[in-house]
Amino acid sequence: DTVPMLAKAQTFSKAQSGSITALSDGANISVDLSLNNHFSLTIAGNRTLDNPSNIVAGTSGSIFITQSGSTRTLAYGSYYDFAGGTAPVLSIGTGKIDRIDYIARTTTSLHCVFTGDLS
């Protein structure tokens, strides 16, 4: 059977790739997890990453964050959970790229891992 099926374990013999959806910059940034698993964001000021919408437990992905200036900050909605309960600080420098990997534990809890300075 070569047709993918949702209720069947599958093995793929070639890479399966997803796209990256660009998020709109603004004072408050919305993420709709029904649109994609992977997102990119270039911030032009101090911003807040609002709680995402359409969370399904088990969903995972990444958010790539690029600094358009040298010292932008990012605050996080309460659904973003980081190790030790401490939200990360973005890398300092124009063009710096950071990444947040997430997996939804529940519809109100994203367990997140931050990797800084990928540029």
C-alpha positions in Angstrom: 0.0 0.0 0.0 1.7 3.2 -1.2 -1.1 5.6 0.0 -0.3 7.3 3.3 -3.0 6.5 5.9 -3.6 8.4 9.2 -4.4 5.3 11.3 -1.5 3.1 10.2 2.2 3.0 11.1 4.3 4.1 8.2 7.8 4.0 7.0 9.0 6.5 4.4 11.8 5.8 2.0 12.4 9.4 1.1 12.6 12.6 3.2 9.3 14.2 4.3 9.6 18.0 4.5 7.5 20.8 5.8 7.5 24.4 4.9 8.2 27.4 7.1 5.5 30.0 7.6 6.5 33.6 8.1 4.8 35.3 11.1 3.7 38.9 10.9 5.7 41.3 13.1 3.9 43.6 15.5 3.8 44.5 19.1 2.0 41.2 19.8 2.7 38.3 17.6 0.1 35.6 17.0 0.9 32.0 16.1 -1.8 29.8 14.6 -0.5 26.2 15.0 -3.1 24.9 12.5 -1.2 26.7 9.7 2.1 24.9 10.0 4.6 23.3 12.4 7.6 25.6 11.6 7.6 29.4 11.7 10.0 32.3 11.1 9.8 35.8 12.6 11.9 38.9 12.1 11.3 41.4 14.9 11.7 45.1 14.4 11.2 46.1 18.1 10.5 44.7 21.5 7.7 42.2 21.1 5.4 39.7 22.8 4.9 36.2 21.4 1.2 35.7 22.4 -0.2 32.3 23.4 -0.7 30.3 20.2 -4.1 29.3 18.9 -5.3 25.9 17.7 -3.0 23.9 19.9 -3.3 20.1 19.6 -1.4 18.0 22.2 1.5 16.3 20.5 2.1 19.0 17.9 5.8 20.0 17.6 7.9 22.3 15.6 10.2 25.3 15.6 10.1 29.1 15.6 13.2 30.9 14.0 13.6 34.4 15.3 15.8 37.0 13.6 16.9 40.3 15.1 16.4 43.3 12.8 18.3 45.5 15.3 20.9 44.9 18.0 18.9 44.6 21.2 15.3 43.5 20.6 13.5 41.7 23.4 10.8 39.0 23.2 8.3 38.3 26.0 6.3 35.1 26.0 2.6 34.2 26.6 1.9 31.9 29.6 1.6 28.8 27.4 5.3 28.8 26.6 7.1 26.7 29.3 10.9 26.8 29.5 13.3 24.7 31.6 13.6 26.1 35.1 10.6 28.4 34.5 12.9 31.1 33.0 12.2 32.6 29.6 15.2 32.9 27.4 16.8 36.2 26.3 17.4 36.7 22.6 20.9 36.9 21.2 22.2 40.5 20.9 23.1 41.7 17.4 21.6 42.7 14.1 20.8 39.6 12.1 21.3 37.2 15.0 19.0 34.1 14.7 17.6 32.1 17.6 15.3 29.1 17.6 12.6 27.9 19.9 11.6 24.2 19.5 8.3 23.2 21.0 6.0 20.3 21.7 2.5 20.7 22.9 2.0 18.7 26.1 -1.6 20.0 26.4 -3.7 22.7 24.8 -2.3 25.2 27.2 1.3 24.1 27.6 4.1 24.2 25.1 7.4 22.7 26.4 10.1 24.8 24.7 13.8 24.5 24.2 15.8 27.6 23.2 18.9 27.6 21.1 20.6 31.0 20.7 22.9 32.6 18.2 22.5 30.3 15.2 23.8 33.0 12.8 
